[in-house]
Amino acid sequence: MATQKLSRAAYDRLKAEFDDLTTRGRIDVAEKIERAREEGDLKENAGYHAAKDEQGHMEGRIRQLEHMLDNAEIVEDQKVYTIVYEGDGEDDAERYVVGNLEEEVDGADVISASSPLGSALQGATAGQNVTYEAPNGALTVTVLKIETL
């Protein structure tokens, strides 16, 4: 199984979501299903079908969270890259965290380490130009700054 690299903050947030869904979430959905069943005919009961659909989505998210948490590796030195594309000015700078898409960092977008840009940024240093292959051709970015969270 693939290791899920997560910051401590992301791990804690996902664990809290998992705990909430497996307790309160399941109870709430079960109550919705029970109330809808009391309305009678289940074949044409929109409330029942909506509650069952909600239950299915929630159970899928629970399984996803369980997999991530069971295979998590806590990353202590998460980096935020401030970059600018070739030809753009510093006013157009963008901030990216290379990591798990479940990460949340204010003012920065999260990109996967396996994405072309994410792969190119790993190991880059401030001031360095890196080129990566995008679907519409090669793009070059300058790493303006690297912050460690």
N, C-alpha and C positions, 0 to 999 in steps of 0.2 A: 504494500500500500504506500502511496505517495505521502511524504511528510508535508504537513501544512505549516508553513512558516508564518507565525503570527506575533504581533507585538503583544506585550502583557495587557495593554488596554483593550485590544481587539479580543484576546482570549477571554478576558473577564467579561466583556460585553456579550460575547457569544454564549458563554456559560450561563450568564444571567437570563438571556433569551431562552436558552434550552430549558433551564429550570422552570421558567415561567410557563412555557408552552406545555411542558410535561405535567404540570400541576394545574394551575388556574386555566390555562388554555383548553386542556382536555375536558375539564369540568364544565366550562362555559359552552363548548360545542356540544357536549352530551346533553346539557340542559336545553339548548336550542333544538336539537333533534327530538328530544322528548316532547317539548311544547308543540312542535310541528306534527308529531305523530298523533297528538291528542286532537288535532283538527280533523282527523278522519282519513279519507282516501289518499294513499301515498302516491298513486300514479300521477295525479294532477296537482300535487301539493308543492307549490313553488318554494315555500319556506323550508320544507323538508329537503328538497333537492339542493337548495342553496346551502343549508347547514351541512349536508353530506359532502358537498363540493368543498366547503370551507374546511371540513374535517380532513379531507384528502390532501388539500394543500398544506395544512398544518402538519400532518404526519410526514409528508415529504420533507418539509423544512426541518422537522425534528430529526429525521434520518440524516439529512445533510449536516446539521449541526453536530450530531453524535459522531459522524465520521471525521469531521474536521477536528473536534475536540480530542477524540481518541488518538489522532495522528498528528497532534500539534507539537511543534517545536517553537519555543518562545525565543524570539529574536530581540536582543536587548539594544542593538545599535542600528535601528531603522534609519535610513537616510532619505532626505528630501532633496531632490535635484531641482535647481532653478536653471532653466534652459531658455535659449532663444534660437529660433530657426534662422538659418543663413539668409541674409537679406532683410531681416526684421531688426527693429531697434529694441533697446532694453525695455521700453514701455510695453512691448509685446511679450515679455518674458512669461513663461508658464512654469508651474511647480508640479512635480510628480514624485510620488512615492512608488518605488518598485517593490511590489509585494503581493500578498493575497488580496483579492478583490473585496474581501470583507473588511479591510482596514478602513478607518475613517480618520483623516487628518485635515483639520481646518485649513482652507486655502490651497489645498493640493489635490490633484486627481490621482487616483491609484491606477497603476498599470501593472500587468503581469510581468514577471521576470522572463517569461517565455515569449513575450511580444517582441517585435523587432526593436522598438525603441527601448523597452525595458532591458533587453539583452545587451544593447549597445551602451546603455548607461552604467551597467554594473562594472565596477572597476575603474570608471572614468574619474578624472580629477578636475578640480576647478580650473577654468581657463582652457581646458582641452576641447578640441573639436572632435565630434564623433559622427560617423556616417553610418546610416542603416538603410536597409532595403525596405521600402514601403510598397504597397500594391501599385502605386503609380510611378515608381522609380526611386532612385537613391535620394535621400534627404540628409542634410548635414545640420547639426545643432552644435551650439557652443554651450558648454556647461559654465554658467556664471558663478554658481555657488552650490555647495553641498552642506546641508545641515544634518546633524545627527540628533535624533529625538531620544 
